[in-house]
Amino acid sequence: MSRRRPAEVAGVLFDCYGTLIDVLTDEHDIRTYRCLSRWLLYQGVEIAPESLRECYLRRVQEAANRTGERYPEVRVEEVFAGICAEHGMWEVDFGRLGAEAARTFRAASLRRLGVIGKSRRLLNLFGTKRLGVVSNGQRVFSEREMRVLNLYDLFEFVIFSSDLGYQKPDLRVYAAALDRIGLRPPDVLFIGDIYEDDVFAPRRLGMQALHVEEAWRRYGT
């Protein structure tokens, strides 16, 4: 297959999960909470796995509801900090512990993590453009996953929804990205794996946009 030249754009924004990173997690599997519950015990927090699962899922939903946003986002480290404070056996820095608990939770729930090869080649193809990432993700662990996979430093900036308090397809997410990249919407291409979040919404702001599979076909990766 012949490779087409990159689109006539000055900047490219990528979604993260399902676009650059292949990830599989299970946040409902009781094994995830058994692992986290055992780890928390050594941090001075005692809560049974079943209670931990119920408490975490409930508090995430409650925190999302409190935002009043149509597409709400929460910071999971704050949720875990609250759980740890409520079930702590002695006084610790619960803010720090909340962040560590969030990363441990992610590790316990992780089933698969890797770079998508075709998208790695897209990054090489667009290497002379200004590049950014706009992701519905939690910075507390998503940034570290990008760093582990040697992706984070390839981009001028990375915006996670946990930074903002709301998620794609809220148009304010893309407006924040355009402000960071400093380019006119028609000069920016958005690439992602969810049509509503990564194709239709960016186009409403005047950006170019492609589903990631279409980008792979178009540029022969």
C-alpha positions as CSV (number, residue, x, y, z in Angstrom):
1,M,0.0,0.0,0.0
2,S,1.4,3.4,-0.9
3,R,1.7,5.9,1.9
4,R,-0.1,9.2,1.5
5,R,1.6,12.4,2.6
6,P,0.5,13.8,6.0
7,A,-2.5,16.1,5.9
8,E,-1.8,19.7,5.3
9,V,-2.0,20.7,8.9
10,A,0.3,22.4,11.4
11,G,-0.6,20.3,14.4
12,V,-2.1,16.9,15.3
13,L,-4.0,16.0,18.5
14,F,-4.2,12.4,19.5
15,D,-6.6,10.6,21.8
16,C,-4.7,8.2,24.1
17,Y,-6.4,4.9,25.0
18,G,-7.5,2.9,22.0
19,T,-5.6,5.2,19.8
20,L,-2.0,5.3,21.0
21,I,-2.2,2.8,23.8
22,D,-3.8,-0.6,23.9
23,V,-5.1,-1.1,27.4
24,L,-7.4,-3.5,29.2
25,T,-8.5,-3.1,32.8
26,D,-11.2,-4.6,35.0
27,E,-12.4,-2.2,37.7
28,H,-15.2,-4.5,38.8
29,D,-13.2,-7.8,39.3
30,I,-13.1,-8.5,43.1
31,R,-9.5,-9.7,42.6
32,T,-8.6,-6.1,41.9
33,Y,-10.0,-5.0,45.3
34,R,-8.5,-8.0,47.1
35,C,-5.1,-6.9,45.9
36,L,-5.7,-3.2,46.8
37,S,-7.2,-4.1,50.2
38,R,-4.1,-6.1,51.2
39,W,-1.8,-3.3,50.1
40,L,-3.9,-0.7,52.0
41,L,-3.6,-2.8,55.2
42,Y,0.2,-2.1,55.2
43,Q,-0.5,1.6,54.8
44,G,-2.7,1.6,57.9
45,V,-6.1,1.4,56.2
46,E,-8.4,-1.5,56.9
47,I,-11.3,-2.2,54.6
48,A,-12.6,-5.5,53.2
49,P,-12.4,-6.0,49.4
50,E,-16.2,-6.2,48.9
51,S,-16.7,-3.0,51.0
52,L,-13.8,-1.3,49.1
53,R,-15.4,-2.0,45.7
54,E,-18.8,-0.8,46.8
55,C,-17.4,2.3,48.4
56,Y,-15.1,3.2,45.5
57,L,-17.8,2.8,42.8
58,R,-20.4,4.7,44.8
59,R,-18.1,7.6,45.7
60,V,-16.9,8.0,42.1
61,Q,-20.6,8.3,41.0
62,E,-21.4,10.7,43.9
63,A,-18.3,12.9,43.0
64,A,-19.3,12.9,39.4
65,N,-22.9,13.9,40.3
66,R,-21.6,16.8,42.4
67,T,-19.8,18.4,39.5
68,G,-23.1,19.3,37.8
69,E,-21.3,18.7,34.4
70,R,-23.0,16.9,31.5
71,Y,-19.8,14.9,30.9
72,P,-18.3,14.9,34.4
73,E,-14.8,13.8,35.5
74,V,-13.4,13.2,38.9
75,R,-10.0,12.7,40.4
76,V,-9.7,9.2,41.6
77,E,-6.9,10.0,44.0
78,E,-9.3,12.3,45.8
79,V,-11.8,9.5,46.0
80,F,-9.2,7.1,47.4
81,A,-7.9,9.8,49.9
82,G,-11.4,10.0,51.3
83,I,-11.8,6.3,51.6
84,C,-8.4,6.0,53.3
85,A,-9.2,8.8,55.8
86,E,-12.5,7.1,56.7
87,H,-10.9,3.7,57.3
88,G,-7.5,4.6,58.5
89,M,-6.1,3.0,61.6
90,W,-3.6,5.7,62.3
91,E,-2.8,9.2,61.0
92,V,-1.0,9.5,57.7
93,D,-0.8,11.9,54.8
94,F,-4.1,10.9,53.2
95,G,-3.5,13.1,50.2
96,R,-0.3,11.3,49.3
97,L,-1.8,7.9,50.2
98,G,-4.8,8.6,47.9
99,A,-2.5,9.1,44.9
100,E,-0.5,6.0,45.8
101,A,-3.7,4.0,46.2
102,A,-5.0,5.2,42.8
103,R,-1.8,3.9,41.1
104,T,-1.9,0.6,43.0
105,F,-5.6,0.2,42.1
106,R,-4.7,0.8,38.4
107,A,-1.9,-1.8,38.6
108,A,-4.2,-4.3,40.3
109,S,-6.9,-3.8,37.6
110,L,-4.5,-3.8,34.6
111,R,-4.8,-6.8,32.3
112,R,-3.0,-5.4,29.2
113,L,-0.9,-2.4,28.3
114,G,1.1,-1.6,25.2
115,V,1.7,0.8,22.4
116,I,-0.4,0.4,19.2
117,G,2.2,-0.2,16.5
118,K,0.2,1.4,13.7
119,S,-0.2,4.6,15.7
120,R,3.5,4.6,16.6
121,R,4.2,4.8,12.9
122,L,1.6,7.6,12.6
123,L,3.6,9.5,15.2
124,N,6.7,9.1,13.1
125,L,4.9,10.2,10.0
126,F,3.7,13.4,11.7
127,G,6.9,14.0,13.5
128,T,7.5,17.5,12.1
129,K,4.1,18.7,13.2
130,R,3.2,20.2,16.6
131,L,1.7,17.3,18.6
132,G,-0.5,17.0,21.6
133,V,-2.7,14.4,23.4
134,V,-6.2,15.0,24.6
135,S,-7.5,12.1,26.7
136,N,-10.4,11.1,28.9
137,G,-7.9,9.8,31.6
138,Q,-6.6,10.1,35.1
139,R,-3.3,12.0,35.2
140,V,-2.4,10.2,38.5
141,F,-1.7,7.0,36.6
142,S,-2.2,7.8,32.9
143,E,0.8,10.1,32.7
144,R,3.0,7.4,34.2
145,E,1.7,4.8,31.7
146,M,2.6,7.2,28.8
147,R,6.1,7.7,30.3
148,V,6.6,3.9,30.8
149,L,5.8,3.4,27.1
150,N,8.1,6.2,26.0
151,L,5.3,8.3,24.6
152,Y,4.9,11.3,27.0
153,D,7.9,13.3,25.9
154,L,6.9,13.0,22.2
155,F,4.2,15.7,22.7
156,E,4.3,19.4,23.5
157,F,1.5,18.9,25.9
158,V,-0.9,16.3,27.3
159,I,-4.4,17.1,28.6
160,F,-6.2,14.6,30.7
161,S,-9.8,15.0,31.6
162,S,-8.9,14.8,35.3
163,D,-7.1,18.1,34.8
164,L,-10.3,19.8,33.8
165,G,-13.2,18.2,35.7
166,Y,-15.1,17.3,32.6
167,Q,-14.6,14.9,29.7
168,K,-14.8,14.7,25.9
169,P,-17.0,15.4,24.0
170,D,-17.5,18.6,26.1
171,L,-16.3,21.3,23.6
172,R,-14.3,23.0,26.3
173,V,-11.9,20.2,26.2
174,Y,-11.0,20.8,22.6
175,A,-10.9,24.6,23.2
176,A,-8.3,24.1,25.9
177,A,-6.3,22.0,23.5
178,L,-6.5,24.6,20.8
179,D,-5.4,27.2,23.2
180,R,-2.4,25.1,24.2
181,I,-1.3,24.3,20.6
182,G,-1.8,27.9,19.5
183,L,-3.2,27.1,16.1
184,R,-6.4,27.9,14.2
185,P,-8.9,25.0,14.2
186,P,-8.6,24.2,10.4
187,D,-4.9,23.8,10.9
188,V,-5.3,21.0,13.5
189,L,-6.1,17.3,12.9
190,F,-7.7,15.3,15.7
191,I,-7.2,11.5,15.6
192,G,-9.0,9.1,17.9
193,D,-11.0,5.9,18.2
194,I,-14.5,7.1,19.4
195,Y,-16.5,8.9,16.7
196,E,-18.4,11.2,19.0
197,D,-15.4,12.2,21.1
198,D,-12.6,12.3,18.5
199,V,-14.3,13.0,15.2
200,F,-17.7,14.7,15.4
201,A,-16.9,17.0,18.4
202,P,-13.6,18.3,17.0
203,R,-15.3,19.0,13.7
204,R,-17.9,21.1,15.4
205,L,-15.1,23.5,16.3
206,G,-13.7,23.5,12.8
207,M,-10.9,21.1,13.2
208,Q,-10.0,18.3,10.8
209,A,-10.7,14.8,12.3
210,L,-10.2,11.2,11.5
211,H,-11.1,7.9,13.2
212,V,-7.8,6.2,14.0
213,E,-8.5,3.3,11.7
214,E,-9.2,5.7,8.8
215,A,-5.9,7.4,9.6
216,W,-4.1,4.1,9.5
217,R,-5.6,3.3,6.1
218,R,-5.1,6.8,4.7
219,Y,-1.4,7.0,5.6
220,G,-0.6,3.3,5.0
221,T,0.5,2.5,8.5
